[in-house]
């Protein structure tokens, strides 16, 4: 018995050894094939201009970008266009407030002249594209200074007016206090002036109106005197700060700038930094910070503070005490000319920096700061700094953030750029909005747009007045951006209905990322067609199929990586299925090129087993168009190949080899499918298997039974369609019934593929070609991948029919 056990152990050892060698060789072959496959050098052509903001989190594809330099160009752009218009300046708003999909985007940065300067009355009239820094260059020689602006001078005047900005100025507050008058180009192209005396309703709506009423083309500002300022600072417990501010700082007429920085992650200590008027000699000779200032170290220090708790501790206890230890006397304009470059990281691909801001009634500072600290600590938010500013009440703008005397808490934080990180930010952002509303405050609108409608209206109760005025001056809803896409009543009606369905909104990049995934549906169909045509499995281009998958992967990665947030979950899935497919096809190719070819050589034509195998692959290719691959009954076909064919008979070697090889392949897949199916059940919430979309449905349309009408009003209907293959079959049928699509899964664009001969070079009016690739089996045929705007989808489908181009698939999300 001992000898038998030793023999068995020896055999087991040999098997482990040889299986390990086999696995190692297979891993090397897989890595080599993947390394040599694909198209990592693919450089996609830009589909349309793209507008984004400083965070790089909100890229939006627009139809056209115009950079006007004259008023006539602005008027002509508005008059001679009919669709949506978005307006951008310095692009420091951080939630898409400067853009809208498929809009005519007015880039105002070249519209930047000083039109008039009156040093006696201390007034200046400018075009809105000028930056505060450029304006400082003009007014500083006259010993004048900007009365109210942000801490950093890179922002444009027009952008600052549109968000009703503020800064560190004591006794001031919202920028509206320093705006004398403005001029707007309205939706019909007319130019109107507005001030407290002339068109006051328009004035108080447009200042802080986020470009919702028209194009700001001129602003007259009240200036003030430039003078020297001296810095004083003091560190104290946060709990003591409010009393200190009111007893020491609030009513001091010599105080110009003030902020207080709360130190994370404890949020218990604050450093008060104040600048007072002085007659002392300056310690900094420059009147403005040089525009070519070197900012090599400051971004690195900011990154170090962001990346490490040690960095935060050292900043509070070593760096800041050293920075503030020396005396500082500067010109007011110097202290007001900071550049955002001092904080700009080398890149924002994996992580980015962003802002939030909360406006708290002064008496509620301690209550709110305690809630804030709890939320940030519980969510482990990477806060770099929280800066306290003071503001007096707003003078009457409709979207006022300072309804009374206010402390503004400016939160500077780091976040990831992937979808999961954005979801985490949304979660704590909504909690923070609830916290500030609970103490009677509000949140600032120029940042990422995560507030729901109840939160928005609670913080901005006069928004309905703003929207009523917008309806009067912009009845066709031409001036749009992502903020109004979220909150404007016309869009909101549809958005509120969409919100009823948690799986309505899907990430737009998935319509592209699903292309290689769908290739693993089309390729089995090619294989089934190949076998049905009587061709030998050993002749199928398995290696070319591997290369095609990784080529598609590389190309859609190139199309999405700089345009959308990183979708780690979907990309990981594509990598996993790509690797497993590569292993499978490598093994099948090696097998069919050796044993398969030998058994085929021994046979006289096709066997019964070949026929059953072809039928099995046909059934598999049909099922995976509408269901997950692991739902296929592989075991049924293993039984069928043994039951429907004789064991002995002519071509015995081929028959037996086919039975054994097929049984091994499908038997393994049956076990693997059961494992994957179980894992999917316990890991993921059950998917609805539906795609939601908004569309205009004519009364005459007779919708297919598979289409559910979930909501319908005078503006639009919300429909639910089955996903996957059925979706691609139903969309053309709906278009043929006169249905006009407004969005699909909340998105304005999607991809599709068509099949046509390689020799055909037909241009399409209603779509853009992403790229084309020859089919791996059908000689002379190509798959052409297209991008279409959802609202043009019906027209494209008709165009394909007219030009006799075969639609292959419409890729959902």
URTATA-V798877 format. One record per pair of residues at least 12 apart in sequence whose ideal C-beta (glycine too) atoms are under 7 Angstrom apart, sorted by the first residue. I is the first residue (numbers start at 1). J is the second residue. D is the distance in whole Angstrom. If there is no record, write none. Layout:
i = {I | I}
j = {J | J}
d = {D | D}
//
This chain:
i = {26 | 29 | 30 | 30 | 30 | 30 | 33 | 33 | 33 | 34 | 34 | 37 | 37 | 37 | 38 | 38 | 38 | 38 | 38 | 39 | 39 | 39 | 40 | 42 | 42 | 42 | 43 | 44 | 44 | 44 | 47 | 47 | 47 | 48 | 48 | 48 | 49 | 49 | 49 | 49 | 50 | 51 | 51 | 51 | 51 | 53 | 53 | 53 | 53 | 53 | 54 | 54 | 54 | 55 | 55 | 55 | 55 | 56 | 56 | 56 | 57 | 57 | 57 | 58 | 58 | 58 | 59 | 59 | 60 | 60 | 60 | 60 | 61 | 61 | 62 | 62 | 62 | 62 | 62 | 63 | 63 | 63 | 63 | 64 | 64 | 65 | 65 | 66 | 66 | 66 | 67 | 67 | 67 | 68 | 68 | 69 | 69 | 71 | 74 | 74 | 74 | 74 | 75 | 75 | 75 | 77 | 77 | 78 | 78 | 78 | 78 | 79 | 81 | 83 | 83 | 83 | 84 | 84 | 84 | 84 | 84 | 85 | 85 | 85 | 85 | 85 | 86 | 86 | 86 | 86 | 86 | 86 | 86 | 87 | 87 | 87 | 87 | 88 | 88 | 88 | 89 | 89 | 89 | 89 | 89 | 89 | 89 | 90 | 90 | 90 | 90 | 90 | 92 | 92 | 93 | 93 | 93 | 94 | 94 | 94 | 94 | 94 | 95 | 95 | 95 | 95 | 95 | 96 | 96 | 96 | 97 | 97 | 97 | 97 | 97 | 98 | 99 | 99 | 100 | 100 | 100 | 100 | 101 | 102 | 102 | 103 | 106 | 108 | 108 | 108 | 108 | 109 | 109 | 110 | 111 | 111 | 111 | 112 | 112 | 112 | 112 | 113 | 113 | 114 | 114 | 114 | 114 | 115 | 115 | 117 | 117 | 119 | 119 | 122 | 122 | 122 | 122 | 123 | 123 | 123 | 123 | 123 | 124 | 124 | 124 | 125 | 125 | 126 | 126 | 127 | 127 | 128 | 128 | 128 | 128 | 128 | 128 | 129 | 129 | 130 | 130 | 131 | 131 | 131 | 131 | 132 | 132 | 132 | 132 | 132 | 133 | 133 | 133 | 133 | 135 | 136 | 136 | 136 | 136 | 139 | 140 | 140 | 140 | 140 | 143 | 143 | 144 | 144 | 144 | 145 | 145 | 145 | 145 | 145 | 145 | 145 | 146 | 146 | 147 | 147 | 147 | 147 | 147 | 148 | 148 | 148 | 148 | 148 | 148 | 148 | 149 | 149 | 149 | 150 | 150 | 151 | 151 | 151 | 152 | 152 | 152 | 153 | 153 | 153 | 153 | 154 | 154 | 157 | 158 | 158 | 160 | 161 | 161 | 161 | 161 | 161 | 161 | 162 | 162 | 162 | 162 | 163 | 163 | 163 | 163 | 164 | 164 | 164 | 164 | 166 | 166 | 166 | 168 | 168 | 168 | 168 | 169 | 169 | 170 | 170 | 170 | 170 | 170 | 171 | 172 | 173 | 173 | 173 | 173 | 173 | 174 | 174 | 174 | 176 | 176 | 176 | 176 | 176 | 177 | 178 | 178 | 179 | 179 | 179 | 180 | 180 | 180 | 180 | 181 | 181 | 181 | 181 | 182 | 182 | 182 | 182 | 182 | 182 | 182 | 183 | 183 | 184 | 184 | 184 | 184 | 184 | 184 | 185 | 185 | 185 | 186 | 186 | 187 | 187 | 187 | 187 | 187 | 187 | 194 | 201 | 204 | 204 | 204 | 205 | 205 | 205 | 207 | 208 | 208 | 208 | 209 | 209 | 210 | 210 | 210 | 211 | 211 | 212 | 212 | 212 | 213 | 213 | 213 | 213 | 214 | 214 | 226 | 226 | 226 | 227 | 227 | 228 | 228 | 228 | 228 | 228 | 228 | 228 | 229 | 229 | 229 | 229 | 229 | 229 | 229 | 229 | 229 | 230 | 230 | 230 | 230 | 230 | 231 | 231 | 231 | 232 | 232 | 233 | 233 | 233 | 233 | 234 | 235 | 235 | 236 | 236 | 237 | 237 | 238 | 238 | 238 | 238 | 238 | 238 | 239 | 241 | 241 | 241 | 242 | 242 | 244 | 249 | 254 | 254 | 255 | 255 | 256 | 256 | 256 | 256 | 257 | 257 | 257 | 258 | 258 | 259 | 259 | 259 | 259 | 260 | 260 | 260 | 261 | 261 | 262 | 262 | 263 | 264 | 264 | 264 | 265 | 265 | 265 | 265 | 267 | 267 | 267 | 269 | 271 | 275 | 278 | 280 | 281 | 282 | 282 | 282 | 283 | 283 | 283 | 284 | 284 | 286 | 287 | 287 | 287 | 288 | 288 | 288 | 289 | 289 | 289 | 289 | 293 | 295 | 295 | 298 | 298 | 299 | 299 | 299 | 302 | 302 | 303 | 305 | 306 | 306 | 306 | 348 | 349 | 350 | 350 | 351 | 351 | 351 | 351 | 352 | 352 | 353 | 353 | 354 | 354 | 354 | 354 | 355 | 355 | 355 | 355 | 356 | 356 | 356 | 356 | 357 | 357 | 357 | 357 | 357 | 357 | 357 | 358 | 358 | 358 | 358 | 358 | 359 | 359 | 359 | 359 | 359 | 359 | 360 | 360 | 360 | 360 | 360 | 360 | 361 | 361 | 361 | 361 | 361 | 362 | 362 | 362 | 364 | 364 | 364 | 365 | 367 | 368 | 368 | 368 | 368 | 371 | 372 | 372 | 375 | 375 | 375 | 375 | 379 | 379 | 379 | 381 | 381 | 382 | 382 | 383 | 383 | 384 | 384 | 384 | 385 | 386 | 386 | 386 | 387 | 388 | 388 | 389 | 389 | 390 | 391 | 391 | 392 | 393 | 398 | 398 | 398 | 399 | 399 | 399 | 399 | 401 | 401 | 417 | 417 | 418 | 418 | 418 | 418 | 419 | 419 | 419 | 420 | 422 | 425 | 426 | 429 | 429 | 430 | 433 | 433 | 437 | 437 | 437 | 442 | 442 | 443 | 445 | 449 | 449 | 449 | 453 | 453 | 453 | 456 | 467 | 467 | 477 | 493 | 493 | 494 | 494 | 494 | 497 | 497 | 498 | 498 | 501 | 503 | 504 | 504 | 504 | 505 | 505 | 506 | 506 | 506 | 507 | 507 | 508 | 508 | 508 | 509 | 509 | 509 | 510 | 510 | 511 | 511 | 511 | 511 | 511 | 512 | 512 | 512 | 512 | 513 | 513 | 513 | 513 | 513 | 514 | 515 | 515 | 515 | 515 | 515 | 516 | 516 | 516 | 516 | 516 | 517 | 517 | 518 | 518 | 519 | 519 | 519 | 520 | 520 | 520 | 521 | 521 | 523 | 524 | 524 | 524 | 524 | 525 | 526 | 526 | 527 | 527 | 528 | 528 | 528 | 528 | 530 | 531 | 531 | 531 | 532 | 532 | 534 | 536 | 537 | 537 | 538 | 538 | 538 | 538 | 538 | 541 | 541 | 542 | 542 | 542 | 543 | 544 | 545 | 545 | 546 | 546 | 548 | 548 | 549 | 549 | 550 | 551 | 553 | 553 | 555 | 559 | 591 | 595 | 599 | 599 | 599 | 600 | 602 | 602 | 603 | 603 | 604 | 604 | 607 | 607 | 607 | 607 | 608 | 608 | 609 | 609 | 609 | 609 | 609 | 610 | 612 | 612 | 612 | 612 | 613 | 613 | 616 | 620 | 625 | 625 | 626 | 626 | 626 | 630 | 630 | 630 | 632 | 634 | 634 | 634 | 634 | 635 | 637 | 638 | 638 | 638 | 641 | 641 | 641 | 642 | 689 | 689 | 690 | 690 | 690 | 690 | 691 | 691 | 691 | 691 | 691 | 691 | 692 | 692 | 692 | 693 | 693 | 693 | 693 | 693 | 694 | 694 | 694 | 694 | 695 | 695 | 695 | 695 | 695 | 695 | 695 | 696 | 696 | 696 | 697 | 697 | 698 | 700 | 701 | 701 | 701 | 702 | 703 | 704 | 704 | 706 | 706 | 706 | 706 | 707 | 707 | 707 | 707 | 708 | 716 | 723 | 727 | 727 | 728 | 728 | 731 | 732 | 732 | 735 | 735 | 735 | 740 | 741 | 741 | 741 | 741 | 742 | 742 | 743 | 744 | 745 | 745 | 747 | 747 | 748 | 748 | 749 | 749 | 749 | 749 | 750 | 750 | 750 | 750 | 751 | 751 | 751 | 751 | 751 | 752 | 752 | 752 | 752 | 752 | 752 | 753 | 753 | 753 | 753 | 753 | 753 | 754 | 754 | 754 | 754 | 754 | 754 | 754 | 755 | 755 | 755 | 755 | 756 | 756 | 756 | 756 | 757 | 757 | 758 | 758 | 758 | 758 | 762 | 762 | 764 | 764 | 764 | 765 | 766 | 766 | 766 | 766 | 766 | 767 | 767 | 767 | 767 | 768 | 768 | 769 | 769 | 770 | 770 | 770 | 771 | 772 | 772 | 783}
j = {583 | 586 | 579 | 582 | 583 | 586 | 546 | 582 | 586 | 550 | 582 | 546 | 547 | 550 | 547 | 550 | 551 | 553 | 554 | 551 | 554 | 555 | 554 | 554 | 555 | 558 | 558 | 558 | 559 | 770 | 61 | 768 | 787 | 61 | 62 | 63 | 62 | 64 | 65 | 105 | 563 | 88 | 98 | 99 | 105 | 91 | 92 | 93 | 94 | 98 | 91 | 92 | 94 | 94 | 348 | 352 | 354 | 348 | 352 | 417 | 352 | 417 | 565 | 95 | 96 | 482 | 563 | 564 | 96 | 99 | 100 | 101 | 101 | 749 | 86 | 99 | 102 | 103 | 105 | 83 | 102 | 103 | 104 | 104 | 105 | 105 | 107 | 104 | 106 | 107 | 107 | 109 | 110 | 106 | 111 | 110 | 111 | 217 | 106 | 185 | 215 | 217 | 185 | 189 | 191 | 104 | 106 | 185 | 187 | 189 | 215 | 189 | 104 | 102 | 103 | 104 | 100 | 102 | 103 | 478 | 480 | 103 | 104 | 106 | 478 | 479 | 98 | 99 | 100 | 103 | 105 | 480 | 481 | 106 | 108 | 211 | 215 | 105 | 107 | 108 | 108 | 109 | 128 | 129 | 156 | 158 | 159 | 131 | 154 | 155 | 156 | 159 | 155 | 159 | 159 | 163 | 446 | 354 | 355 | 446 | 447 | 448 | 447 | 448 | 449 | 482 | 483 | 449 | 481 | 482 | 210 | 446 | 481 | 482 | 483 | 481 | 481 | 482 | 480 | 481 | 482 | 485 | 748 | 748 | 789 | 480 | 215 | 128 | 129 | 156 | 158 | 129 | 156 | 129 | 127 | 128 | 129 | 127 | 129 | 130 | 134 | 127 | 130 | 126 | 130 | 135 | 138 | 127 | 218 | 138 | 139 | 142 | 144 | 144 | 222 | 223 | 224 | 180 | 220 | 221 | 222 | 223 | 139 | 221 | 223 | 218 | 220 | 157 | 219 | 217 | 218 | 156 | 157 | 158 | 216 | 217 | 219 | 156 | 158 | 156 | 157 | 153 | 154 | 155 | 156 | 146 | 149 | 153 | 155 | 157 | 153 | 154 | 291 | 337 | 157 | 153 | 288 | 333 | 337 | 223 | 226 | 287 | 288 | 333 | 225 | 226 | 223 | 225 | 226 | 223 | 224 | 225 | 226 | 332 | 333 | 336 | 223 | 336 | 172 | 178 | 222 | 223 | 224 | 166 | 167 | 169 | 172 | 175 | 177 | 178 | 165 | 167 | 336 | 165 | 167 | 167 | 168 | 338 | 338 | 339 | 340 | 336 | 337 | 338 | 339 | 339 | 340 | 219 | 216 | 219 | 175 | 175 | 179 | 182 | 207 | 216 | 219 | 209 | 210 | 211 | 216 | 208 | 210 | 445 | 446 | 176 | 207 | 208 | 397 | 389 | 391 | 408 | 257 | 258 | 259 | 389 | 256 | 257 | 249 | 255 | 256 | 258 | 390 | 392 | 392 | 391 | 392 | 393 | 394 | 402 | 391 | 394 | 402 | 207 | 208 | 394 | 395 | 397 | 395 | 221 | 222 | 207 | 219 | 221 | 195 | 220 | 221 | 222 | 193 | 194 | 195 | 220 | 194 | 203 | 206 | 207 | 216 | 218 | 219 | 217 | 218 | 206 | 213 | 214 | 215 | 216 | 217 | 214 | 215 | 217 | 214 | 473 | 214 | 473 | 474 | 476 | 478 | 479 | 206 | 469 | 396 | 397 | 398 | 398 | 466 | 469 | 397 | 397 | 399 | 400 | 399 | 466 | 445 | 481 | 483 | 479 | 481 | 470 | 479 | 484 | 470 | 473 | 474 | 479 | 473 | 479 | 331 | 332 | 333 | 277 | 332 | 278 | 279 | 280 | 282 | 329 | 330 | 331 | 256 | 257 | 275 | 276 | 277 | 278 | 330 | 332 | 335 | 275 | 276 | 278 | 280 | 329 | 273 | 275 | 328 | 274 | 276 | 271 | 272 | 273 | 324 | 272 | 269 | 271 | 270 | 272 | 268 | 269 | 262 | 267 | 268 | 269 | 270 | 369 | 366 | 260 | 270 | 272 | 365 | 366 | 272 | 274 | 276 | 277 | 274 | 276 | 275 | 276 | 277 | 332 | 274 | 275 | 335 | 274 | 390 | 273 | 387 | 388 | 389 | 272 | 273 | 388 | 385 | 387 | 386 | 388 | 316 | 312 | 383 | 386 | 309 | 312 | 377 | 383 | 369 | 372 | 373 | 316 | 320 | 335 | 329 | 329 | 329 | 329 | 330 | 331 | 327 | 328 | 329 | 330 | 334 | 334 | 331 | 333 | 334 | 333 | 334 | 337 | 334 | 337 | 338 | 339 | 339 | 341 | 342 | 342 | 343 | 343 | 344 | 345 | 343 | 384 | 345 | 384 | 382 | 384 | 414 | 417 | 417 | 416 | 417 | 414 | 415 | 416 | 417 | 415 | 417 | 412 | 414 | 413 | 415 | 447 | 448 | 410 | 411 | 412 | 447 | 411 | 429 | 432 | 447 | 408 | 409 | 410 | 411 | 443 | 444 | 447 | 409 | 432 | 436 | 441 | 443 | 401 | 402 | 406 | 408 | 441 | 442 | 406 | 407 | 409 | 436 | 439 | 441 | 404 | 406 | 439 | 440 | 441 | 405 | 406 | 407 | 439 | 440 | 441 | 407 | 439 | 435 | 436 | 439 | 441 | 435 | 432 | 435 | 428 | 431 | 432 | 435 | 424 | 427 | 428 | 413 | 428 | 413 | 414 | 411 | 413 | 412 | 413 | 414 | 412 | 409 | 410 | 411 | 410 | 407 | 409 | 408 | 410 | 407 | 406 | 408 | 405 | 405 | 462 | 465 | 466 | 460 | 462 | 463 | 466 | 442 | 444 | 565 | 566 | 565 | 566 | 567 | 568 | 507 | 565 | 567 | 568 | 565 | 448 | 450 | 448 | 450 | 450 | 451 | 455 | 455 | 458 | 459 | 459 | 460 | 459 | 483 | 482 | 483 | 486 | 487 | 492 | 496 | 487 | 488 | 489 | 490 | 713 | 715 | 694 | 715 | 716 | 711 | 718 | 718 | 746 | 692 | 688 | 692 | 745 | 746 | 745 | 746 | 745 | 746 | 813 | 567 | 813 | 564 | 747 | 749 | 560 | 564 | 567 | 570 | 813 | 750 | 751 | 811 | 812 | 813 | 556 | 559 | 560 | 751 | 556 | 560 | 567 | 570 | 574 | 811 | 552 | 556 | 751 | 785 | 811 | 549 | 552 | 553 | 556 | 574 | 574 | 577 | 809 | 811 | 548 | 549 | 552 | 549 | 577 | 581 | 624 | 625 | 545 | 617 | 620 | 621 | 624 | 621 | 776 | 777 | 540 | 617 | 614 | 617 | 618 | 621 | 777 | 613 | 614 | 617 | 614 | 618 | 606 | 600 | 592 | 596 | 592 | 593 | 596 | 597 | 600 | 776 | 777 | 585 | 588 | 589 | 589 | 776 | 585 | 776 | 582 | 585 | 773 | 776 | 578 | 581 | 578 | 773 | 574 | 578 | 771 | 770 | 661 | 657 | 653 | 654 | 657 | 654 | 653 | 654 | 651 | 654 | 650 | 651 | 651 | 654 | 655 | 658 | 644 | 645 | 641 | 645 | 655 | 658 | 659 | 658 | 640 | 641 | 644 | 645 | 658 | 662 | 637 | 632 | 724 | 725 | 724 | 725 | 726 | 673 | 676 | 677 | 673 | 666 | 669 | 670 | 673 | 670 | 666 | 663 | 666 | 667 | 659 | 662 | 663 | 659 | 722 | 723 | 720 | 721 | 722 | 723 | 721 | 723 | 727 | 744 | 745 | 812 | 718 | 720 | 745 | 719 | 741 | 743 | 744 | 745 | 716 | 718 | 742 | 743 | 716 | 717 | 719 | 739 | 740 | 741 | 742 | 716 | 740 | 742 | 717 | 739 | 738 | 738 | 737 | 738 | 739 | 737 | 737 | 730 | 733 | 721 | 722 | 726 | 730 | 719 | 721 | 730 | 734 | 720 | 742 | 812 | 810 | 812 | 809 | 810 | 810 | 797 | 807 | 793 | 794 | 797 | 794 | 790 | 791 | 793 | 794 | 790 | 791 | 790 | 790 | 812 | 813 | 790 | 813 | 789 | 790 | 787 | 788 | 789 | 790 | 788 | 790 | 810 | 811 | 770 | 785 | 786 | 787 | 811 | 786 | 788 | 807 | 809 | 810 | 811 | 783 | 784 | 785 | 786 | 808 | 809 | 784 | 786 | 800 | 805 | 806 | 807 | 808 | 781 | 783 | 806 | 808 | 782 | 784 | 805 | 806 | 780 | 781 | 774 | 780 | 781 | 782 | 803 | 805 | 786 | 796 | 799 | 799 | 788 | 792 | 795 | 796 | 799 | 786 | 787 | 788 | 796 | 786 | 787 | 784 | 786 | 785 | 786 | 787 | 785 | 784 | 785 | 808}
d = {7 | 6 | 7 | 5 | 6 | 6 | 6 | 6 | 6 | 6 | 6 | 6 | 4 | 4 | 7 | 3 | 5 | 6 | 4 | 5 | 5 | 6 | 5 | 6 | 5 | 5 | 7 | 5 | 5 | 7 | 6 | 5 | 6 | 5 | 6 | 6 | 5 | 7 | 4 | 7 | 6 | 6 | 6 | 4 | 5 | 5 | 7 | 6 | 5 | 6 | 6 | 5 | 7 | 5 | 7 | 5 | 5 | 4 | 6 | 7 | 6 | 6 | 6 | 6 | 4 | 7 | 5 | 7 | 6 | 4 | 7 | 6 | 6 | 7 | 7 | 6 | 7 | 5 | 4 | 7 | 5 | 6 | 6 | 5 | 7 | 5 | 6 | 7 | 6 | 7 | 4 | 7 | 5 | 6 | 5 | 5 | 6 | 6 | 7 | 5 | 6 | 6 | 6 | 5 | 7 | 7 | 6 | 6 | 7 | 5 | 7 | 4 | 5 | 7 | 7 | 6 | 5 | 7 | 4 | 6 | 4 | 6 | 5 | 7 | 5 | 5 | 6 | 5 | 4 | 4 | 5 | 6 | 5 | 5 | 6 | 4 | 6 | 6 | 6 | 7 | 5 | 6 | 7 | 6 | 3 | 5 | 3 | 7 | 6 | 5 | 5 | 5 | 5 | 7 | 7 | 6 | 4 | 6 | 6 | 6 | 5 | 6 | 5 | 4 | 4 | 6 | 7 | 7 | 6 | 3 | 6 | 6 | 5 | 6 | 5 | 6 | 6 | 7 | 4 | 5 | 7 | 7 | 4 | 6 | 6 | 6 | 6 | 6 | 4 | 7 | 6 | 5 | 7 | 6 | 5 | 6 | 4 | 6 | 4 | 4 | 7 | 5 | 7 | 5 | 7 | 7 | 5 | 7 | 7 | 6 | 7 | 4 | 6 | 6 | 6 | 4 | 7 | 6 | 6 | 7 | 6 | 7 | 6 | 5 | 6 | 6 | 4 | 6 | 6 | 7 | 6 | 6 | 6 | 2 | 5 | 7 | 6 | 6 | 6 | 7 | 5 | 6 | 6 | 7 | 6 | 6 | 5 | 4 | 6 | 7 | 4 | 6 | 7 | 6 | 7 | 6 | 6 | 5 | 6 | 6 | 6 | 6 | 6 | 5 | 6 | 5 | 5 | 7 | 6 | 7 | 5 | 6 | 4 | 5 | 5 | 7 | 6 | 6 | 7 | 4 | 6 | 6 | 5 | 7 | 6 | 6 | 5 | 5 | 6 | 4 | 7 | 5 | 7 | 5 | 5 | 6 | 6 | 6 | 5 | 6 | 5 | 7 | 5 | 6 | 7 | 6 | 5 | 6 | 5 | 7 | 6 | 6 | 6 | 7 | 6 | 6 | 6 | 7 | 5 | 5 | 7 | 7 | 7 | 7 | 5 | 5 | 6 | 3 | 6 | 7 | 5 | 7 | 4 | 6 | 5 | 6 | 7 | 7 | 7 | 5 | 7 | 5 | 6 | 7 | 7 | 3 | 4 | 7 | 7 | 6 | 6 | 5 | 6 | 5 | 7 | 6 | 5 | 5 | 6 | 6 | 5 | 6 | 6 | 6 | 6 | 4 | 7 | 6 | 6 | 7 | 4 | 5 | 5 | 7 | 6 | 7 | 6 | 7 | 5 | 5 | 4 | 6 | 7 | 4 | 6 | 6 | 7 | 5 | 4 | 6 | 4 | 5 | 7 | 7 | 4 | 6 | 5 | 7 | 6 | 6 | 5 | 5 | 6 | 5 | 5 | 5 | 5 | 4 | 5 | 7 | 6 | 7 | 7 | 7 | 5 | 6 | 6 | 6 | 6 | 6 | 6 | 6 | 6 | 7 | 7 | 6 | 6 | 5 | 5 | 6 | 6 | 5 | 7 | 7 | 6 | 6 | 7 | 6 | 5 | 7 | 4 | 6 | 6 | 6 | 6 | 5 | 6 | 7 | 5 | 4 | 6 | 5 | 7 | 5 | 4 | 5 | 7 | 6 | 6 | 5 | 5 | 5 | 6 | 5 | 6 | 7 | 6 | 6 | 6 | 7 | 6 | 6 | 5 | 6 | 6 | 6 | 5 | 7 | 5 | 6 | 7 | 6 | 5 | 5 | 6 | 6 | 5 | 7 | 6 | 6 | 7 | 4 | 6 | 5 | 7 | 6 | 5 | 6 | 6 | 5 | 7 | 4 | 6 | 5 | 4 | 7 | 4 | 6 | 4 | 7 | 7 | 6 | 7 | 7 | 7 | 7 | 4 | 7 | 6 | 6 | 6 | 5 | 7 | 5 | 6 | 7 | 6 | 6 | 5 | 5 | 6 | 6 | 5 | 6 | 6 | 6 | 6 | 5 | 6 | 4 | 7 | 7 | 7 | 5 | 5 | 4 | 7 | 6 | 6 | 6 | 5 | 7 | 6 | 6 | 6 | 5 | 4 | 7 | 7 | 7 | 6 | 6 | 7 | 6 | 7 | 6 | 5 | 7 | 6 | 6 | 6 | 7 | 7 | 6 | 7 | 6 | 6 | 4 | 7 | 7 | 6 | 6 | 7 | 5 | 7 | 7 | 4 | 7 | 5 | 7 | 4 | 6 | 5 | 5 | 6 | 5 | 5 | 5 | 5 | 7 | 5 | 6 | 6 | 6 | 4 | 6 | 7 | 7 | 5 | 6 | 5 | 7 | 6 | 4 | 6 | 7 | 5 | 6 | 6 | 6 | 5 | 7 | 4 | 7 | 7 | 6 | 5 | 6 | 6 | 7 | 7 | 4 | 6 | 6 | 6 | 4 | 6 | 5 | 5 | 6 | 6 | 5 | 6 | 7 | 5 | 4 | 6 | 6 | 4 | 7 | 6 | 5 | 6 | 6 | 6 | 5 | 5 | 4 | 5 | 7 | 7 | 6 | 5 | 6 | 6 | 6 | 6 | 4 | 7 | 5 | 6 | 5 | 5 | 7 | 6 | 7 | 5 | 7 | 4 | 6 | 5 | 5 | 7 | 5 | 6 | 4 | 7 | 6 | 6 | 6 | 6 | 5 | 7 | 6 | 7 | 5 | 7 | 6 | 6 | 7 | 6 | 6 | 7 | 6 | 4 | 5 | 7 | 7 | 5 | 5 | 4 | 7 | 6 | 6 | 4 | 4 | 7 | 4 | 6 | 7 | 7 | 4 | 7 | 4 | 4 | 6 | 6 | 5 | 4 | 5 | 5 | 7 | 5 | 5 | 5 | 5 | 5 | 6 | 6 | 6 | 5 | 7 | 5 | 5 | 5 | 7 | 7 | 6 | 6 | 4 | 5 | 6 | 6 | 6 | 7 | 6 | 6 | 6 | 6 | 5 | 7 | 6 | 6 | 5 | 6 | 5 | 6 | 6 | 4 | 7 | 4 | 7 | 5 | 6 | 6 | 7 | 4 | 4 | 5 | 6 | 7 | 4 | 6 | 5 | 7 | 7 | 6 | 5 | 6 | 4 | 6 | 5 | 5 | 6 | 5 | 7 | 4 | 6 | 4 | 6 | 5 | 6 | 6 | 5 | 5 | 7 | 6 | 6 | 6 | 6 | 7 | 6 | 6 | 6 | 7 | 7 | 7 | 6 | 4 | 4 | 6 | 4 | 6 | 4 | 4 | 7 | 6 | 5 | 5 | 5 | 6 | 7 | 4 | 6 | 5 | 5 | 4 | 6 | 6 | 6 | 5 | 6 | 6 | 7 | 5 | 4 | 5 | 6 | 3 | 5 | 5 | 6 | 4 | 5 | 4 | 7 | 4 | 5 | 4 | 6 | 5 | 6 | 5 | 5 | 6 | 6 | 5 | 7 | 6 | 6 | 5 | 5 | 7 | 7 | 6 | 5 | 5 | 5 | 7 | 6 | 5 | 6 | 5 | 6 | 5 | 6 | 6 | 4 | 7 | 5 | 6 | 4 | 5 | 7 | 6 | 6 | 5 | 6 | 5 | 6 | 6 | 4 | 7 | 5 | 5 | 4 | 7 | 4 | 6 | 6 | 6 | 7 | 6 | 6 | 7 | 6 | 6 | 6 | 6 | 6 | 6 | 7 | 4 | 6 | 6 | 7 | 5 | 5 | 4 | 5 | 5 | 7 | 7 | 4 | 5 | 6 | 5 | 7 | 5 | 7 | 7 | 6 | 6 | 5 | 7 | 4 | 7 | 7 | 6 | 5 | 6 | 7 | 5 | 6 | 7 | 6 | 7 | 6 | 7 | 6 | 7 | 6 | 5 | 5 | 7 | 7 | 6 | 5 | 6 | 5 | 7 | 5 | 7 | 4 | 5 | 5 | 7 | 6 | 5 | 6 | 6 | 6 | 6 | 6 | 5 | 5 | 6 | 6 | 5 | 7 | 6 | 6 | 6 | 5 | 7 | 5 | 6 | 7 | 7 | 7 | 6 | 6 | 6 | 5 | 5 | 4 | 6 | 4 | 6 | 4 | 5 | 7 | 5 | 6 | 6 | 4 | 6 | 6 | 6 | 4 | 7 | 6}
//
